């Protein structure tokens, strides 16, 4: 990884976490795509990455926004070794010893997240194999018969995209994107431009992930590839899907991961309130009366 990208990555941890509660609308997607050059860049263009391959880059942004796939699931990746927390680290004994070494004034989670990664007995090494990303043959077109909201039979032009889940995730079925959605013609054009055994979005080569990082930073400094995953998961969670839908789409194995997005906006808790409301008798007070009483209480507090 280049020094420039390392500097970018070192600046985003707080935004990386906070962005989980923010979402990007279709209008914002349009603004981003408008920044990708329609024609290849020329000498002297201040944007060093946007416009190198306009169709490829704009279609990649479109796929990221619609699917929330990890960037490595799209463009591929080399073999990587990473660390996961060990069973010993999860034990009471392991945490007790770590706490004993924690300097005074440190926050536990900040200390702990550094500590377990630096001590061999606290982590296990895992290997993620190399892969080529999405190839031309991994995308298929099919007309799908569906029923719309009015009960009418409709035919939908759908792309079925097979994307292998990374980080030991699991995705059994291809993702489905409808070709009559906005900007999906870009994805279709890019797919049509490659051979069946060729990577659709560039594949693994030196600096590919770094290129995507830098390209996105020229569109919006606050955006990074994994943000699209947080964005899609949050947008999907707002619609209160079954947990199985989110697990299948994002390739998650753990229910807790999907639950985190559903709970962040209080959706499940809100459903619980509605369930209780179906059991109880509705009182006689109307909303105006309740709001008036709340205003009076606030005014009294201000006076005091």
N, C-alpha and C positions, 0 to 999 in steps of 0.2 A: 504494500500500500504506500502511495506517495505521501510525502510530508504534508502537501496541501490538503489531501483528503483526511489525513490524521488530524490536522488542525480543525477541519470542519467537524469531524466526528466528536472531537473533544469538547466542542461547544454546545452540543445538542442534548445531553442527557436529560436536563429538566424538561425541555420541550418534547423530547421523546416520550416522556411519561405523561406530561400534561396534555399532549395532543390527542390522547385516547378519548378525551371528553369533548373534542371539537371535531367537526365534520366539514367536508368540502362539498358544496352543492354542484349541480350540473352547470350552473352559470360560472362558477369558479373554474371548473374543468375547461369550459369554453375559453375562458381568458387565458389559461395556461397553453392550450393548444394553439391559440392565435399567436403566441410568441414563437412557436416553432416555424422556421422559415418555410415558405411554400417552395422556394427554389434553393438549391445548395448554396452555402455561404461563399462569399468572394473574399479575395485578399484584403486584409484590413478590417474585416468584420470584427467588432469588439466581442461578439459572442463566439468563443472558440469551439464550442461543442454543438450548440443548437444549429441545425441546418446542415450538418455533415451528411445526414441521410433523412430528409424531412418525413417521408412516409414511414420509415422504420421507427423514428423517434416518436412521432405523434401517435402511431398505432400502439407503441409500447406504453405510452402514458395512458392511452385509452384502456388497454388491457389491465394495467395496474389499477386504475380507478374502478373499473367494473368488477374485477375479480378479487382484489386484495391478495393476490399471490405474492409470495416472497420473490424478490428480484432474482435470487438464485434458482428458483423453480422455473423462471421464464428464460433467462439467458444462460443458465448453466453455471457450473462451479467446478473448481478443482477439488481434489480430496482434501478434507480438512479434519483436523483433530481438535476437539474441544473438551472442556471440563464440565462435569455435572456434579452436583452435591452428592456426597456418599451417604450411605445408611448410617455410618458412624457419626457423621456431622449432624444428622437429624436426631440422634439420641440425646437424652438428657445429660449423659456424661460428657459427650463431645461439646455441647453448648456450654456446659458448666466450666470446662477447661478454657474455652475461648473467652468467656466472660472474665475469668480470673486474670487474663492477660490484657484485657481492654483498658486503655489509659483513661484516667478520670477526665470527665468532660466530653468524651466521645458519645455519639448517639449509637445505640446498639446496632440498628440495621445497617448504618453506614460502615461501622466497624466489621460487622459480620460478613457483609457482601465482599469485602476485601479479604478478610481472614481466611475463609474456607477455600478460596481460590489459590492461596499461597502455601497451603500446608497439605502435603501428599495424602495423609490419612483422611483428609476432609473432602477430597474429590476423587472421582473416577474419570478416566479418559475414555472418550467415545470417538469413533471415526465416522465421518460422513463421506460416502464414496463420491468420486467424481461423476459428473453426468453432463450431457450436452444441452440441457434445457429442452424447450419445446421444439420438436422437429416438424417439418412439413407434414409428415405422415401421422403426427399426433393430433392433427385437426381434421375433423370430418364435417361435411355439410349434410343436413337432413331436413326435410319438411316434417314438422310435428303437428299432429292434430290436437287442438286444445279447445276448451270451452271458456269463452270470455265472461266478464262479470254480469252480462245480460243473459247468459245462458245460450249464446249463439256458438255454433261450431265454427272455428277459425283455423286456418293453416298458418303456422309460424315458420319462417326460415331460420334455422338454428345452427350455430357452430358448436360442435362438441369438441372440447379441448382437454386432452389428457395431459395432466401436469403432475409429475411425481412429487409427493409431499416430502419436504426436507425435515431435518432435525428429528428423525425417527417418528414423524407423523404418519398418518395413514389416510389415503384418499382412494377409495375403491372405484368410483365412477367418474367419468369426465365431467368437467364443468360445462354448463350450457349458456351460451350468449346469443341473444336474438339479433339477427342481422338487420332488422329494421329499427334498432335503437340508434340514437344519435352517435355519429362518428364510427360506427361499426364498419362502414365501408372502408375506412382506413385499415382496419384489421384484415378485412378480406383482401384488399389490394396487396398488403405485405405478404400475406399467406400465399397468394397466387404468384408472387415473384420468386419463390424459392422451390427447390426440388424436394421430393419426399424425404430424403435423408439429410437435408440441410437444416441447420438451426434457423428458425423463423426470425428470431431477434438477435442474431449475431453469434450466439454460442459462446463457448469458453475460449477466451484468448487473453493474453496478458493485458490487464488494465480494463477489461470490459465492465466490471462492477464499478470501478472508479470513474469510468466514462459516464455511466448512468448517474452517479452521484453528482458529478460536475455539471452535467446537462440539466438536471433538476434544479441545481443551485442557480443557474442562469435564468431559470423561469421564476423561481421564488426562493429566496434565501431560507425560508422557514421550512422547506419541504425536503424530505429525504425518502428513499425508496420504501422503507418499512412503514412510513406514515400511511401509505395507501392501504396497508393491511388493517391498521387501527381504524382508519376511516370507514372501510367497507364493513368491518365487524360492528362498528358503532351504528352505522346507518341501518344495517340489517337487524341489530338488536332492538332499535326503536320500533320496529314493526312486530315485535314479540313473536318471533318464530319458535317452533319447537327446538329444544336443545339439539336434537338429532340433525336438524337442518344445518345448524352452524357447525357441528362436528364434521358432517360430511363435506360441506363446502370448503372449510378452511383446513381440513386434514388434521384436526386436533384429535388426540386420543383421550384427553382428560376433560371430563364434564366441567371441572372447576374453571377451566379456561373460558368456555362459553358462558358459564354463569357469571363470571366477572364482568363481562360486557352487559349482560342483562341486568345485573344488580346495580351497575354504575349509575344508570339513570333511574333506578328505583322501580323498574317496570314490574318485577315480580311482587314487590311489596304493594304496589298500586293494585295489582290483581287481587292480592289478599284482602285489601280494603273493600274491593267490589264484592268479593265472595261473602264477607261479613255483612255487607249492606243488603244482600239478598235474603239474609236470615232475619234481620231486625225490622222493627216497625219504624217507619219514617215519622219524625216529629212534626209538629205543626209550624215551627219557625221557618220563615222563608229566608232567602239569601240576603235580601235587603236588610232585614231585621238583624241578622248576624253581623253583617258588615257595619251597621250603625253602632252596634254594641262594641265592636272592636275599635272603631274610631274613638268612641267615648273613653275607652280604657287607655288608649294611647295619649289622648289629650290630658287625661288625669295624670298619667306618668310624667308628661312634660311639665305640667304645672308644679308638680312636686320637686 
